[in-house]
Amino acid sequence: MTCLRYLATVWAFILSASALGAEEEVVLGLSHNEISINTTFDGSEILLFGAIKRQVAIPDGELGVIVAIEGPKEPLNVRRKERRLGIWVNVDAVEIDSAPSFYAVATSGPWSEVLSEVEDLRHKVSIPRAIRSVGAPSTVTDAQSFTDAAIRIRTANGAYKVREGAVNLRESTLFQTSIALPANLTEGSYRTRILLTREGRVVSTYETVIDVHKVGMERWLYELSRNQALLYGLMSLFIAISAGWGASTAFRLMRQG
């Protein structure tokens, strides 16, 4: 009897948790879900707007909205330099297994209020959680500092950004924000997530993809560099020599004139 009562309690908990997850759902709109990179591309801005669909009255607890856009992941080598005999040399190196080429997070409130540490660990929303670094050489005792350095450098370059309070939430139902994308985007699929939270706990998620690809001359050069590296190298050398010769000739004519 006690066992049956215990199972009934567990089952009731599962049902209530499932119901809570279905109470609020995201209906999302994007200004555009495809970005084309050409020779004049100098960045773009994505406008995200949406609404929260509910089957019941607004639940208790402070609502939070988190928007995260993540570029293609890639390995990353981070090196540390030290001055030896008056020369800067590489002394240590750590390979980060997987780091997003671009990562931006916008929230509707202070980070500590919209997402708990436990939920961040589970959903990998913050920038440090989105980076995976499994191991480091035994000679490196402060491997975390290499990950911190990578985040610091990419934040300074605009590739990583956190915008607390940048999501405009109205009447706990409508929300909107915009995220600027830099000019040096990596081609690929950009994972876009919307997370709804209550008291720091994720209650609903929505995910879509923004496709970024090269077109025109940019696409042709990209394909040439990957599929015909020798021809691409020879063409680059020819262009460099021609540009140098042209500049030298123009300078000589200007001096003669």
Number of C-alpha atoms within 10 A of each C-alpha: 6 7 8 9 10 11 12 12 12 12 12 12 12 12 12 12 13 12 11 13 14 15 18 23 18 20 13 16 13 15 11 12 15 14 19 15 22 14 11 8 15 12 13 15 13 18 15 18 18 17 18 16 14 14 9 9 8 12 12 8 10 12 22 26 26 25 25 21 23 23 24 17 20 12 15 17 12 15 15 14 12 12 10 10 7 7 9 11 13 12 12 15 17 20 18 21 15 16 24 22 20 22 27 24 23 23 25 22 20 13 18 11 17 24 25 16 12 11 15 18 13 11 13 15 23 18 20 16 14 18 21 16 20 10 11 16 11 7 9 13 9 9 20 14 13 22 21 11 14 20 19 12 12 15 17 11 11 16 19 20 19 16 17 16 17 20 22 17 21 10 6 14 15 15 19 20 18 17 19 13 18 16 13 14 21 18 16 15 17 24 16 19 17 23 23 22 23 18 16 21 19 22 20 19 17 14 14 15 16 19 16 18 17 21 15 11 12 17 16 11 15 14 14 15 14 10 11 12 12 12 12 17 13 11 12 12 12 12 12 12 12 12 12 12 12 12 12 12 12 12 12 11 10 9 8 7 6
